[in-house]
Amino acid sequence: MSAERVIYAADVVYNGVGLPLENAGVLVSSTNTIVAFGKLAALQIQFPEVKTQRLGQAILPRPVNAHTHLDLSQVPFKALPYPRWIPEHIISNQALRGLEGAKIGLEVLRQSGIGTFGDIVYSEEVMKFVLSESELAGVAYWEVLNPMPDQATDIMTQTIERIKGWRKLENNIKIGLSPHAPFTVSSLLLKQLSGFAKLEGLPMQIHVAEHPSELELFRTGTGTLAKSVQKSGFPAFETSWGRKPDPDLTPVKYLAELGVLEAKPTLIHMVNVTEEDVKIIAQYGCSVVSCPRSNFNLECGNIPWKLYAKYGVELALGTDSSASGETLNIREEANAALKYLEIDLKHVVRWAVKGGYRALGIKAPIIQRGDDFSSLIVWE
């Protein structure tokens, strides 16, 4: 608690409204109550008798980790090209994936100072754990992965039964759906999952356009990702997709054709996209979550954030898994965004706060005069 009024200064100050302010400050009373926000120079002119104390790079509401895979927290970090990373690292370390990893990951998130999170859940025991044990608010997205069209009806029936049962347990954590990716879920099942999500008002996340080879897969049916999924026993693409690859086809266009984007899913990664793709998702009102460290480590490239900004697409920040993104710390992810994306801190702070809450469908905090200063955190 402050002994007297003070202006706390930082490179960026954000109260959750609009864009963060650069070279700004927060005037705080002797009772630690927020009196005013504003540009630092203006505050110093208005309150010349008040001392200024620099706190760090940013002052902001508790941020969001909008995309995690907590159950991979015991799988060691390894950098590999994405088409090799899943079969050579994740599948080979499958025994390390599960409840114990989720417990570790959830505790790491709790200690990291975030306000809420989105987690992709792969097993029933992890789902029950997250629903019952998380003190943090968030969304647990049940992941569905099945490319076999003849199994779609049975998988959908099982999914509906699970979701309806888990919704009775919702408290801090809400239930969502996550068809894994456009190339790992059959077109029939994608339609059914997105239709169910739209009908039930379930939030969705889908991994889309992560690696350059995914774009090659949809355009030609060839490339390193095509070879990887074929080795995994996936059916022919025409069988799973219900159509052939096409030089004009992209993962985003494919999802639009199927009607999946009508459910307004949050799209994860979205690195390898065209300008037309961005226009399409803007029309549907889809958010995008970027995971800069994972994209770098898996040789996916960098998200074209200026293109998303051009069309008003909401961007959020996530860490992916510690197996691909190194840690679950959203501040470290923000630092990676500054390093890899040539972007200003104010944009990254907005991604981590307002963009994250919007991506999860959770009301974003707005800090006002009269609130306790402890409702904000400091990135030093």
C-alpha positions in Angstrom: 0.0 0.0 0.0 1.3 3.5 -0.9 2.1 5.9 1.9 1.0 8.8 -0.4 -0.2 9.3 -3.9 2.1 8.1 -6.7 2.2 7.9 -10.5 3.2 4.4 -11.6 4.8 4.6 -15.0 5.5 2.1 -17.8 6.2 1.8 -21.5 2.6 0.6 -21.9 -0.4 1.0 -19.7 -3.7 -0.8 -20.4 -7.0 -0.7 -18.6 -8.7 -3.1 -21.1 -10.3 -0.5 -23.3 -9.2 0.1 -26.9 -5.5 0.1 -27.5 -3.0 0.3 -24.6 -1.4 3.7 -24.0 2.4 4.1 -24.6 4.6 6.1 -22.3 1.8 6.2 -19.8 1.0 6.0 -16.1 -1.5 5.2 -13.4 -2.2 7.7 -10.6 -2.8 5.7 -7.4 -4.0 7.1 -4.1 -2.6 6.5 -0.6 -5.2 3.7 -0.2 -3.9 2.0 -3.4 -7.0 3.1 -5.3 -6.7 4.0 -9.0 -7.4 7.7 -9.5 -6.5 8.2 -13.2 -4.9 6.6 -16.3 -3.2 8.6 -18.9 -0.1 9.6 -20.9 2.7 10.1 -18.4 3.5 13.7 -19.5 -0.1 14.7 -19.1 -0.4 13.2 -15.7 2.8 14.9 -14.5 1.5 18.3 -15.7 -1.9 17.7 -14.1 -0.4 16.4 -10.8 3.0 18.2 -10.5 3.2 17.5 -6.8 3.0 13.7 -7.2 6.1 11.6 -7.5 6.6 9.3 -10.4 7.8 5.7 -10.0 8.7 3.5 -13.0 7.5 0.0 -12.5 8.5 -1.8 -15.8 7.5 -2.4 -19.4 3.8 -2.8 -19.0 0.9 -2.4 -16.5 -2.1 -4.4 -17.5 -5.1 -6.5 -16.3 -4.3 -10.2 -15.8 -3.6 -11.7 -19.2 -5.0 -14.7 -21.0 -3.2 -17.9 -22.2 -5.7 -18.6 -24.9 -4.3 -21.9 -26.2 -2.5 -24.6 -24.1 -2.1 -28.4 -24.1 -1.6 -29.0 -20.4 -1.5 -32.8 -20.7 1.8 -32.5 -22.6 3.6 -30.8 -19.7 5.7 -33.9 -18.9 6.8 -34.3 -22.5 10.2 -32.7 -22.9 10.6 -29.7 -25.2 12.0 -30.5 -28.7 12.2 -28.4 -31.8 11.5 -30.2 -35.1 9.7 -29.4 -38.3 5.9 -29.8 -37.6 5.3 -32.8 -40.0 8.0 -34.7 -38.0 7.2 -33.3 -34.6 4.0 -35.2 -34.0 5.0 -38.7 -35.1 8.6 -38.5 -33.9 8.1 -36.6 -30.6 4.5 -36.6 -29.4 3.5 -40.1 -30.5 6.8 -41.6 -29.4 6.3 -39.9 -25.9 2.6 -40.8 -25.6 3.2 -42.5 -22.3 4.2 -39.1 -20.8 0.9 -37.5 -21.9 -2.0 -37.4 -19.5 -3.3 -36.5 -16.1 0.0 -35.9 -14.3 1.1 -33.6 -17.0 -2.2 -31.7 -16.8 -1.7 -31.3 -13.0 1.8 -29.9 -13.5 0.6 -27.6 -16.3 -2.4 -26.2 -14.3 -0.2 -25.3 -11.4 2.3 -23.6 -13.7 -0.6 -21.5 -15.2 -1.9 -20.7 -11.7 1.5 -19.3 -10.6 2.1 -17.4 -13.9 -0.4 -14.7 -13.0 -2.9 -15.2 -15.8 -6.6 -14.4 -15.5 -8.0 -17.2 -17.6 -6.9 -19.9 -20.2 -8.0 -22.2 -23.0 -6.9 -25.8 -22.9 -7.2 -28.6 -25.5 -8.2 -31.7 -23.6 -7.4 -35.2 -25.1 -8.6 -37.6 -22.4 -11.7 -38.0 -20.1 -9.7 -38.1 -16.9 -8.0 -34.8 -17.8 -11.3 -33.2 -18.6 -12.8 -34.3 -15.2 -9.7 -33.0 -13.4 -9.7 -29.6 -15.1 -13.4 -29.1 -14.5 -13.2 -30.0 -10.8 -9.8 -28.6 -9.8 -9.2 -25.4 -11.7 -9.5 -22.2 -9.6 -8.9 -20.2 -12.8 -11.7 -19.5 -15.2 -11.4 -20.8 -18.7 -12.5 -23.1 -21.5 -11.6 -26.8 -21.8 -12.0 -27.8 -25.4 -12.6 -31.5 -26.0 -10.3 -32.6 -28.9 -11.7 -34.8 -31.6 -9.4 -36.4 -34.1 -10.7 -39.0 -36.6 -10.3 -38.9 -40.4 -12.5 -42.0 -41.1 -15.8 -41.0 -42.7 -17.4 -44.3 -41.8 -16.7 -43.7 -38.1 -18.1 -40.1 -38.0 -21.6 -41.0 -36.8 -20.3 -43.1 -33.9 -17.7 -40.6 -32.9 -20.3 -37.8 -33.0 -22.7 -39.8 -30.8 -19.9 -40.4 -28.2 -18.9 -36.7 -28.3 -22.5 -35.5 -27.7 -22.9 -37.9 -24.7 -19.6 -36.7 -23.2 -20.2 -33.0 -23.7 -23.7 -33.2 -22.2 -22.4 -35.0 -19.2 -19.5 -32.6 -18.7 -21.7 -29.5 -19.1 -23.4 -30.5 -15.8 -20.0 -30.1 -14.1 -19.2 -26.6 -15.5 -18.1 -24.1 -12.9 -15.0 -22.0 -13.4 -14.3 -23.9 -16.6 -16.7 -24.0 -19.5 -16.8 -26.8 -22.1 -15.8 -26.3 -25.7 -15.0 -28.4 -28.8 -11.8 -28.8 -30.8 -11.8 -30.7 -34.1 -8.0 -31.1 -34.2 -7.3 -29.8 -37.7 -8.9 -29.7 -41.2 -6.7 -32.6 -42.4 -7.1 -34.9 -39.3 -11.0 -34.9 -39.1 -13.2 -36.1 -41.9 -15.4 -33.6 -43.7 -18.5 -35.4 -42.4 -17.4 -35.2 -38.8 -16.3 -31.6 -39.2 -19.7 -30.7 -40.3 -21.4 -32.6 -37.5 -19.1 -31.1 -34.8 -19.5 -27.5 -35.9 -23.2 -27.9 -36.3 -23.5 -29.3 -32.8 -21.3 -26.5 -31.4 -23.4 -23.8 -33.2 -26.6 -25.4 -31.9 -25.4 -25.7 -28.3 -23.5 -22.4 -28.2 -20.2 -24.2 -27.6 -16.9 -22.4 -28.1 -14.6 -24.0 -30.6 -10.8 -24.0 -31.4 -9.2 -25.6 -34.5 -5.6 -25.8 -35.5 -5.4 -24.3 -39.0 -2.7 -23.4 -41.5 0.1 -24.0 -39.0 2.9 -25.2 -41.3 3.6 -24.4 -45.0 3.2 -28.1 -45.8 -0.5 -27.9 -44.8 -1.1 -25.4 -47.6 0.7 -27.7 -50.0 -1.4 -30.6 -48.8 -4.7 -28.9 -49.7 -3.4 -27.6 -53.0 -1.6 -30.6 -54.4 -2.1 -33.5 -51.9 1.6 -33.9 -51.7 4.5 -32.7 -49.5 6.0 -33.6 -46.1 2.7 -33.4 -44.2 1.0 -35.5 -46.8 3.7 -38.2 -46.4 3.4 -38.0 -42.6 -0.3 -38.5 -42.3 -0.2 -41.3 -44.9 2.4 -43.1 -42.8 0.0 -42.7 -39.9 -2.6 -44.8 -41.7 -4.9 -42.0 -42.8 -7.3 -42.8 -45.7 -6.9 -41.2 -49.1 -7.5 -37.5 -48.9 -10.5 -37.7 -51.4 -12.0 -40.3 -49.0 -11.6 -38.2 -45.9 -12.3 -34.8 -47.4 -15.0 -35.7 -49.8 -13.2 -33.8 -52.5 -9.8 -33.6 -54.3 -7.0 -31.2 -53.6 -7.1 -28.1 -55.8 -4.5 -25.3 -56.6 -7.0 -22.7 -55.3 -7.9 -24.6 -52.1 -6.6 -23.6 -48.7 -7.5 -25.0 -45.2 -9.6 -21.8 -44.6 -11.5 -22.1 -47.8 -12.1 -25.8 -47.1 -13.6 -25.0 -43.6 -15.7 -22.3 -45.2 -17.0 -24.7 -47.9 -18.1 -27.1 -45.2 -19.9 -24.5 -43.2 -17.5 -24.9 -40.2 -16.8 -21.2 -40.0 -20.5 -20.5 -39.3 -19.9 -21.7 -35.8 -17.3 -18.9 -35.4 -14.4 -21.1 -34.2 -11.3 -19.6 -32.8 -8.5 -20.5 -35.3 -5.1 -21.5 -33.8 -1.8 -20.6 -35.5 -3.1 -19.3 -38.9 0.5 -18.7 -40.1 0.3 -19.9 -43.7 -2.7 -18.0 -45.1 -3.6 -15.9 -48.1 -5.1 -12.5 -48.0 -8.4 -14.0 -49.2 -8.3 -16.4 -46.2 -8.0 -13.4 -43.9 -11.0 -11.7 -45.6 -13.0 -14.9 -45.2 -12.5 -15.3 -41.5 -13.0 -11.5 -40.9 -16.5 -11.9 -42.6 -17.3 -14.8 -40.2 -16.0 -13.0 -37.2 -13.5 -15.6 -36.2 -10.6 -14.8 -33.8 -7.0 -16.1 -34.2 -4.6 -17.2 -31.5 -0.9 -16.9 -32.3 1.8 -19.1 -30.6 5.0 -17.4 -31.7 7.5 -19.7 -30.0 5.8 -22.9 -31.1 5.7 -21.6 -34.7 9.4 -20.8 -34.6 10.4 -24.1 -33.0 8.3 -26.2 -35.4 9.5 -24.1 -38.5 6.1 -22.9 -39.3 6.9 -19.3 -40.0 5.6 -16.1 -38.5 2.0 -15.0 -38.3 1.2 -12.1 -40.8 -0.3 -10.0 -38.0 -0.4 -6.8 -40.1 -2.7 -8.6 -42.5 -5.1 -9.5 -39.7 -5.0 -6.0 -38.4 -5.8 -4.7 -41.9 -9.1 -6.6 -41.9 -10.0 -6.2 -38.2 -9.4 -9.8 -37.1 -9.1 -10.2 -33.3 -5.7 -11.7 -32.3 -4.9 -13.4 -29.1 -1.8 -15.0 -27.6 -1.2 -18.6 -26.5 1.8 -20.8 -25.5 0.7 -24.0 -27.2 2.4 -26.8 -25.2 5.7 -26.6 -23.3 6.7 -29.5 -25.5 6.7 -27.1 -28.5 6.6 -23.6 -27.0 9.2 -24.3 -24.2 7.1 -22.9 -21.3 3.5 -22.0 -20.4 4.4 -18.5 -19.4 2.4 -15.9 -21.4 4.9 -13.1 -20.6 7.7 -15.2 -22.2 5.4 -15.7 -25.2 4.8 -12.0 -25.4 8.6 -11.5 -25.4 8.9 -14.0 -28.3 6.2 -12.0 -30.2 8.3 -8.9 -29.8 11.4 -10.8 -31.0 10.0 -12.6 -34.0 7.2 -10.4 -35.3 8.6 -6.9 -35.3 5.6 -5.6 -33.4 5.0 -2.9 -30.8 4.5 -3.9 -27.2 1.1 -2.2 -27.1 -0.3 -4.6 -29.7 1.1 -7.7 -27.9 -0.4 -6.5 -24.6 -3.8 -6.1 -26.3 -3.5 -9.6 -27.7 -2.7 -11.0 -24.3 -5.7 -9.3 -22.6 -8.7 -8.2 -24.7 -7.9 -10.5 -27.6 -7.5 -13.5 -25.3 -10.8 -12.9 -23.5 -12.6 -12.4 -26.7 -11.1 -15.6 -28.3 -12.4 -17.6 -25.3 -15.8 -15.9 -25.3 -15.3 -14.5 -21.8 -16.0 -10.9 -20.8 -12.8 -8.9 -20.7 -12.0 -7.0 -17.6 -12.2 -3.2 -17.7 -10.2 -1.4 -15.0 -11.7 1.9 -13.9 -11.1 4.8 -11.6 -11.9 3.7 -8.0 -10.6 0.1 -8.6 -7.8 -1.3 -6.5 -4.5 -1.0 -8.2 -3.8 -4.7 -7.3 -6.3 -5.6 -10.0 -3.5 -4.9 -12.4 -0.2 -6.7 -12.8 3.3 -5.5 -13.9 5.5 -6.9 -16.6 9.0 -5.7 -15.5 
